[in-house]
Amino acid sequence: MHFFDLPTLLGPGDCLVLNDSRVLPARLLGHREPTGGAVEVLLLIDRGDKVWECLVRPGRKLKPGTRLSFGDGSLKAEVVEVCEGGNRLVRFEYEGIFLETLERLGRQGWQGRCRLLPYQAVGVECGMLLALRLDGARVGTEDYGKLLLALSPTRLTDGGGYHALIGT
């Protein structure tokens, strides 16, 4: 089924509604201050007064009082509370309009293509890998199309043969 098949799916009296509203760029990649550890924050509910309920990674590291920075530092935040169920209340600090700040961060190229993947490697309790979404990849003559690529600083197997995870 493709978009061009849409007219065949509509019958007499059907109503088609198009939504052209702006989408909130709700996924933020940043780092903890002052350690520099990678973080991922997903905005869920605006609680008012610059506070959002969020899903966060890595959850165990983001306790109340943890300071965060995103992009060029124009967006900063502090975890203020752990909610029942594990979400976090996060208070953001920014100049101007929040949505414009988020859009500006989203235009900073590679960030929109990255995500954090939880992993466990040999000799490491657990960690987060920075993964990059690629539009396509070719190794030799093999074309892999769109995929997610994460490189590990440590070996991922006992044999030490793997330093990357590839997924779709």
Residue, then its C-alpha position, 0 to 999 in steps of 0.5 A: m500500500h502506498f500514498f498514491d493508493l489513497p483515492t482507492l480507499l476513499g468512498p462517497g461521503d468519506c472525509l479526509v482530514l490533513n494535519d499540517s500542525r508543527v511537530l514538537p522536536a521532543r527528543l533531546l541529546g545532550h550531556r551531563e555537567p560537568t562529567g560530559g556523560a551522554v544523555e537522551v531526554l524525551l519531552l512528554i508533558d509540559r507541567g508549566d513554569k519551564v518544567w516538563e515530565c520526561l523519559v530519560r536515559p540513562g535513568r540511574k544517572l539522572k537524579p534530582g540535582t543533575r545538570l544537563s546541557f544540550g547543543d551549543g549550551s543555549l538549552k540547559a536543564e536540571v532534573v528536579e524530581v523522580c516521578e512515580g514510574g521512573n519519569r523525571l521532572v526536568r526544569f529547562e533554562y533558555e532565552g526566548i521561546f522554548l519551541e524555537t530553541l528546540e527547533r534550532l537545536g534540531r537543525q544542528g545536523w547530526q543530532g537529529r540522526c543520533r540516539l543512545l542505545p543501552y548495551q552491556a559489553v565484556g568487563v563493563e557493567c552496562g553503558m550507553l552507545l551513541a548510535l548514528r542513523l545512516d541513510g544508507a551503507r555499502v560494504g564492498t558490493e553489499d548495499y545495506g540501505k537505512l540502518l543504525l550504527a553504533l561503535s563501541p570503545t570496548r569489545l562486545t564479545d569474549g573473543g574481542g572480534y566485534h566493536a560495532l552494532i548494526g541494526t535497522 
